[in-house]
Amino acid sequence: MNVETIWTFLSTQGVDFGLKVLGAIAAWIIGRWLIGLVLNAVGAAMQRGGKIDPTLANYLKSIIGVLLNLVLILAILDIFGVRTTSFVALLAGAGLAIGTAWGGLLAHFAAGFFMQVLRPYKVGDFVQAGGVTGTVKELGLFGTTIVTPDNVTTIVGNNKVFSDNIQNFSTLPVRRVDCTAKVANSVDVMDAMAKLRVAIAAIPNVATSPAPEIDILQFTPEGPLMSVRSYCHTDHYWQVYFDTHKAVVTTFGAAGYPVPETPVAHRTV
């Protein structure tokens, strides 16, 4: 394109094109602002009713947001003279790559819809889904947002979640906390178990039903290895886990139990 052609375009259509660009920018800013108002109003209405689950409410807001943004994009294209039929024809002729990408998105969308119906988890549940463990923040149109225990936001595709195993640690009222404790061979293991059972039951947030379980797991050269199992709500899991280890140290220390030591092998000369 030479300078004369550029000058001809600017002199004949430059003003009109510039006005269209300004109009498109204004439409985008105003449209996004209006979409934000609509989504906030819809969210407030759903919360005010109190009858719609937060998981479903976020899902519906995502659908409305996508539809409104699509309408806005089509309206902006219309400013430049690109009609809806032409836009659809352009997408249809883009080739196999776009079709494959849309196929993947539709698979995630369909999986999200089925998860809304089957409800394997909801917002606030602690789950392991799609290979990620954490608290569900949002079940969106195409992916599930999970906040991991180390405070990292992770988005997992709904189809990956739906086609894999899902563990929901929040469904049942309590979950088991597994720990171990070892005593020396010289210690009365039954006495140690009795003392430890009392100490574990006194830990805050440990459930009384099922009651804590203290049993001999196996015998080792250093001494008996005990299985220490208690139950608590998933929100208190790590607190109970760490307090259990503290209780073992405190209880055995107060009882004066010796530290288990590996027996020294004697060589025969």
Contacts in CASP RR format, 6 or more apart in sequence:
PFRMAT RR
TARGET T0000
AUTHOR 0000-0000-0000
METHOD contacts of the structure
MODEL  1
MNVETIWTFLSTQGVDFGLKVLGAIAAWIIGRWLIGLVLNAVGAAMQRGG
KIDPTLANYLKSIIGVLLNLVLILAILDIFGVRTTSFVALLAGAGLAIGT
AWGGLLAHFAAGFFMQVLRPYKVGDFVQAGGVTGTVKELGLFGTTIVTPD
NVTTIVGNNKVFSDNIQNFSTLPVRRVDCTAKVANSVDVMDAMAKLRVAI
AAIPNVATSPAPEIDILQFTPEGPLMSVRSYCHTDHYWQVYFDTHKAVVT
TFGAAGYPVPETPVAHRTV
20 79 0 8 1.000
20 80 0 8 1.000
23 79 0 8 1.000
24 76 0 8 1.000
24 79 0 8 1.000
24 80 0 8 1.000
27 72 0 8 1.000
27 75 0 8 1.000
27 76 0 8 1.000
27 79 0 8 1.000
28 72 0 8 1.000
28 76 0 8 1.000
31 72 0 8 1.000
32 72 0 8 1.000
35 65 0 8 1.000
35 68 0 8 1.000
35 69 0 8 1.000
35 72 0 8 1.000
38 64 0 8 1.000
38 68 0 8 1.000
39 61 0 8 1.000
39 64 0 8 1.000
39 65 0 8 1.000
39 68 0 8 1.000
42 60 0 8 1.000
42 61 0 8 1.000
42 64 0 8 1.000
43 57 0 8 1.000
43 61 0 8 1.000
46 52 0 8 1.000
46 57 0 8 1.000
46 60 0 8 1.000
46 61 0 8 1.000
47 57 0 8 1.000
52 60 0 8 1.000
53 122 0 8 1.000
53 123 0 8 1.000
54 122 0 8 1.000
54 123 0 8 1.000
55 116 0 8 1.000
55 119 0 8 1.000
55 122 0 8 1.000
55 123 0 8 1.000
55 136 0 8 1.000
55 139 0 8 1.000
56 116 0 8 1.000
58 123 0 8 1.000
58 138 0 8 1.000
58 139 0 8 1.000
58 140 0 8 1.000
59 112 0 8 1.000
59 116 0 8 1.000
59 139 0 8 1.000
59 140 0 8 1.000
59 141 0 8 1.000
62 140 0 8 1.000
62 141 0 8 1.000
63 141 0 8 1.000
66 141 0 8 1.000
74 84 0 8 1.000
74 87 0 8 1.000
77 84 0 8 1.000
77 87 0 8 1.000
78 84 0 8 1.000
91 98 0 8 1.000
104 159 0 8 1.000
105 142 0 8 1.000
107 159 0 8 1.000
108 141 0 8 1.000
108 142 0 8 1.000
108 143 0 8 1.000
108 157 0 8 1.000
108 158 0 8 1.000
108 159 0 8 1.000
109 141 0 8 1.000
109 142 0 8 1.000
109 158 0 8 1.000
110 159 0 8 1.000
111 157 0 8 1.000
111 158 0 8 1.000
111 159 0 8 1.000
111 161 0 8 1.000
111 162 0 8 1.000
111 163 0 8 1.000
112 139 0 8 1.000
112 140 0 8 1.000
112 141 0 8 1.000
112 142 0 8 1.000
112 143 0 8 1.000
112 158 0 8 1.000
112 162 0 8 1.000
114 162 0 8 1.000
115 139 0 8 1.000
115 144 0 8 1.000
115 158 0 8 1.000
115 161 0 8 1.000
115 162 0 8 1.000
116 139 0 8 1.000
120 127 0 8 1.000
120 129 0 8 1.000
120 166 0 8 1.000
120 168 0 8 1.000
121 127 0 8 1.000
121 129 0 8 1.000
121 136 0 8 1.000
121 139 0 8 1.000
121 166 0 8 1.000
121 168 0 8 1.000
121 170 0 8 1.000
122 136 0 8 1.000
122 139 0 8 1.000
123 136 0 8 1.000
123 137 0 8 1.000
123 138 0 8 1.000
123 139 0 8 1.000
124 135 0 8 1.000
124 136 0 8 1.000
124 137 0 8 1.000
124 170 0 8 1.000
125 135 0 8 1.000
125 136 0 8 1.000
125 168 0 8 1.000
125 169 0 8 1.000
125 170 0 8 1.000
125 171 0 8 1.000
126 133 0 8 1.000
126 134 0 8 1.000
126 135 0 8 1.000
126 136 0 8 1.000
126 168 0 8 1.000
126 169 0 8 1.000
126 170 0 8 1.000
126 234 0 8 1.000
126 235 0 8 1.000
127 133 0 8 1.000
127 134 0 8 1.000
127 135 0 8 1.000
127 136 0 8 1.000
127 146 0 8 1.000
127 166 0 8 1.000
127 167 0 8 1.000
127 168 0 8 1.000
127 169 0 8 1.000
127 170 0 8 1.000
128 134 0 8 1.000
128 165 0 8 1.000
128 166 0 8 1.000
128 167 0 8 1.000
128 169 0 8 1.000
129 136 0 8 1.000
129 144 0 8 1.000
129 146 0 8 1.000
129 156 0 8 1.000
129 161 0 8 1.000
129 164 0 8 1.000
129 166 0 8 1.000
129 167 0 8 1.000
130 156 0 8 1.000
130 157 0 8 1.000
130 160 0 8 1.000
130 161 0 8 1.000
130 164 0 8 1.000
130 165 0 8 1.000
130 166 0 8 1.000
131 156 0 8 1.000
131 164 0 8 1.000
132 146 0 8 1.000
132 148 0 8 1.000
132 154 0 8 1.000
132 156 0 8 1.000
133 146 0 8 1.000
133 148 0 8 1.000
133 149 0 8 1.000
134 146 0 8 1.000
134 147 0 8 1.000
134 148 0 8 1.000
134 149 0 8 1.000
135 146 0 8 1.000
135 147 0 8 1.000
136 144 0 8 1.000
136 145 0 8 1.000
136 146 0 8 1.000
137 145 0 8 1.000
137 146 0 8 1.000
137 147 0 8 1.000
137 153 0 8 1.000
138 144 0 8 1.000
138 145 0 8 1.000
139 145 0 8 1.000
139 158 0 8 1.000
140 158 0 8 1.000
142 157 0 8 1.000
142 158 0 8 1.000
143 155 0 8 1.000
143 156 0 8 1.000
143 157 0 8 1.000
143 158 0 8 1.000
143 161 0 8 1.000
144 155 0 8 1.000
144 156 0 8 1.000
144 157 0 8 1.000
144 158 0 8 1.000
144 161 0 8 1.000
145 153 0 8 1.000
145 154 0 8 1.000
145 155 0 8 1.000
146 153 0 8 1.000
146 154 0 8 1.000
146 155 0 8 1.000
146 156 0 8 1.000
147 153 0 8 1.000
147 154 0 8 1.000
148 154 0 8 1.000
169 175 0 8 1.000
169 234 0 8 1.000
169 237 0 8 1.000
170 234 0 8 1.000
173 207 0 8 1.000
173 233 0 8 1.000
174 207 0 8 1.000
174 210 0 8 1.000
174 231 0 8 1.000
174 232 0 8 1.000
174 233 0 8 1.000
175 231 0 8 1.000
175 232 0 8 1.000
175 233 0 8 1.000
175 234 0 8 1.000
175 237 0 8 1.000
176 229 0 8 1.000
176 230 0 8 1.000
176 231 0 8 1.000
177 229 0 8 1.000
177 230 0 8 1.000
177 231 0 8 1.000
177 232 0 8 1.000
177 237 0 8 1.000
177 240 0 8 1.000
177 241 0 8 1.000
177 244 0 8 1.000
178 227 0 8 1.000
178 228 0 8 1.000
178 229 0 8 1.000
179 228 0 8 1.000
179 229 0 8 1.000
179 241 0 8 1.000
179 244 0 8 1.000
179 245 0 8 1.000
179 248 0 8 1.000
180 217 0 8 1.000
180 225 0 8 1.000
180 226 0 8 1.000
180 227 0 8 1.000
180 228 0 8 1.000
181 192 0 8 1.000
181 196 0 8 1.000
181 225 0 8 1.000
181 226 0 8 1.000
181 228 0 8 1.000
181 248 0 8 1.000
181 252 0 8 1.000
182 220 0 8 1.000
182 222 0 8 1.000
182 223 0 8 1.000
182 224 0 8 1.000
182 225 0 8 1.000
182 226 0 8 1.000
182 260 0 8 1.000
183 189 0 8 1.000
183 192 0 8 1.000
183 223 0 8 1.000
183 224 0 8 1.000
183 226 0 8 1.000
183 252 0 8 1.000
183 257 0 8 1.000
183 260 0 8 1.000
184 222 0 8 1.000
184 223 0 8 1.000
184 257 0 8 1.000
184 258 0 8 1.000
184 259 0 8 1.000
184 260 0 8 1.000
184 261 0 8 1.000
185 222 0 8 1.000
185 223 0 8 1.000
185 224 0 8 1.000
185 260 0 8 1.000
186 258 0 8 1.000
187 223 0 8 1.000
187 257 0 8 1.000
187 258 0 8 1.000
189 216 0 8 1.000
189 224 0 8 1.000
189 226 0 8 1.000
191 255 0 8 1.000
192 226 0 8 1.000
192 252 0 8 1.000
192 255 0 8 1.000
192 257 0 8 1.000
193 214 0 8 1.000
193 215 0 8 1.000
193 216 0 8 1.000
193 226 0 8 1.000
195 251 0 8 1.000
195 255 0 8 1.000
196 214 0 8 1.000
196 226 0 8 1.000
196 228 0 8 1.000
196 247 0 8 1.000
196 248 0 8 1.000
196 251 0 8 1.000
196 252 0 8 1.000
197 212 0 8 1.000
197 214 0 8 1.000
199 247 0 8 1.000
199 248 0 8 1.000
199 250 0 8 1.000
199 251 0 8 1.000
200 206 0 8 1.000
200 212 0 8 1.000
200 214 0 8 1.000
200 228 0 8 1.000
200 230 0 8 1.000
200 244 0 8 1.000
200 247 0 8 1.000
201 208 0 8 1.000
201 211 0 8 1.000
201 212 0 8 1.000
202 247 0 8 1.000
203 230 0 8 1.000
203 240 0 8 1.000
203 243 0 8 1.000
203 244 0 8 1.000
203 247 0 8 1.000
204 236 0 8 1.000
204 239 0 8 1.000
204 243 0 8 1.000
205 232 0 8 1.000
205 233 0 8 1.000
205 236 0 8 1.000
205 239 0 8 1.000
205 240 0 8 1.000
206 212 0 8 1.000
206 230 0 8 1.000
206 231 0 8 1.000
206 232 0 8 1.000
206 240 0 8 1.000
207 230 0 8 1.000
207 231 0 8 1.000
207 232 0 8 1.000
207 233 0 8 1.000
210 231 0 8 1.000
212 228 0 8 1.000
212 229 0 8 1.000
212 230 0 8 1.000
212 231 0 8 1.000
213 227 0 8 1.000
213 228 0 8 1.000
213 229 0 8 1.000
213 230 0 8 1.000
214 226 0 8 1.000
214 227 0 8 1.000
214 228 0 8 1.000
214 229 0 8 1.000
215 226 0 8 1.000
215 227 0 8 1.000
216 224 0 8 1.000
216 225 0 8 1.000
216 226 0 8 1.000
216 227 0 8 1.000
217 225 0 8 1.000
217 226 0 8 1.000
217 227 0 8 1.000
218 224 0 8 1.000
218 225 0 8 1.000
219 225 0 8 1.000
220 260 0 8 1.000
221 262 0 8 1.000
221 263 0 8 1.000
222 260 0 8 1.000
222 261 0 8 1.000
222 262 0 8 1.000
222 263 0 8 1.000
223 260 0 8 1.000
228 244 0 8 1.000
228 248 0 8 1.000
230 240 0 8 1.000
230 244 0 8 1.000
232 239 0 8 1.000
232 240 0 8 1.000
END
